[in-house]
Every structure is written in C-alpha cells, then in structure tokens.
Amino acid sequence: MRRAFSRQQKMTIVFGILCIVLIIVVLQLWLLTATMNAFLGGEEAVIIPAAVASMACLLLNAGLLWYVYQMERA
C-alpha cells in the first residue's frame, strides 16, 4: 500500500526538482553559447552532438515536470 506524501514532503521534493531544473537550464545556456562560439569559429561538427545533448536536457526537464504533475494527483 502506497502512502501519500505530506505537504511538507511534497514541497521539499518540488524544491529539489526546481534546483535540478535550474542546473539543467544553465547547462543548456552554456551549451548554446559554446556551440554558437564553435560554429562561428568554423567548427560545424559540434552542431549535431550539441543538439542531441540539448534534446536530452529537454526530455529530462519534461520528465521532471511529469513527475511533479503525477505527484500532485496522488
């Protein structure tokens, strides 16, 4: 039998998720800056790996958002 989280436990989980999301967003901004710098410098080989890494960050953020919505339903 699964017990629901208390309100304080939910807030702690949400704050932790928000910290992780903030780190991922900063990582994506750094990735965009580094990719644009490399592209403008003539290195076109970094575009596809950077796009894949950015897509992985997007999927991770979407998964965390889905988890928060699922936690609210329970």
KOLPADO-732007 format. One record per residue (C-alpha): x, y, z; residue number from 1; residue in three letters. Coordinates in steps of 0.5 Angstrom, whole numbers, m for minus. Example, Ala and Ser with C-alpha at 12.3 -4.5 7.8 and 13.67 -1.06 7.14 Angstrom:
<nodes>
     x     y     z drense nuvo
    25    m9    16      1  Ala
    27    m2    14      2  Ser
</nodes>
This chain:
<nodes>
     x     y     z drense nuvo
     0     0     0      1  Met
     3     7    m2      2  Arg
     2    13     3      3  Arg
     1    20     0      4  Ala
     7    25     2      5  Phe
     5    30     7      6  Ser
     5    37     4      7  Arg
    12    39     7      8  Gln
    15    33     4      9  Gln
    12    35    m3     10  Lys
    15    42    m2     11  Met
    22    39    m1     12  Thr
    21    35    m7     13  Ile
    19    40   m11     14  Val
    25    45    m9     15  Phe
    30    40   m10     16  Gly
    27    39   m17     17  Ile
    27    46   m18     18  Leu
    34    46   m16     19  Cys
    36    41   m21     20  Ile
    32    44   m27     21  Val
    36    51   m26     22  Leu
    42    47   m26     23  Ile
    40    44   m33     24  Ile
    38    50   m36     25  Val
    44    54   m34     26  Val
    48    48   m37     27  Leu
    43    49   m44     28  Gln
    45    56   m44     29  Leu
    53    54   m43     30  Trp
    52    49   m49     31  Leu
    48    54   m53     32  Leu
    54    59   m52     33  Thr
    59    54   m53     34  Ala
    56    51   m60     35  Thr
    55    58   m63     36  Met
    62    60   m61     37  Asn
    65    54   m64     38  Ala
    60    55   m70     39  Phe
    62    62   m71     40  Leu
    69    59   m71     41  Gly
    68    55   m77     42  Gly
    67    48   m73     43  Glu
    61    45   m76     44  Glu
    62    38   m73     45  Ala
    59    40   m66     46  Val
    52    42   m68     47  Ile
    49    35   m68     48  Ile
    52    33   m61     49  Pro
    50    39   m58     50  Ala
    43    39   m61     51  Ala
    43    32   m58     52  Val
    45    34   m51     53  Ala
    40    39   m51     54  Ser
    35    35   m53     55  Met
    37    30   m47     56  Ala
    36    36   m43     57  Cys
    29    38   m45     58  Leu
    27    31   m44     59  Leu
    30    31   m37     60  Leu
    26    37   m36     61  Asn
    20    34   m39     62  Ala
    20    28   m34     63  Gly
    21    32   m28     64  Leu
    15    36   m30     65  Leu
    11    30   m31     66  Trp
    14    27   m24     67  Tyr
    11    34   m21     68  Val
     4    33   m24     69  Tyr
     4    26   m22     70  Gln
     6    27   m15     71  Met
     0    32   m15     72  Glu
    m5    27   m17     73  Arg
    m3    22   m12     74  Ala
</nodes>
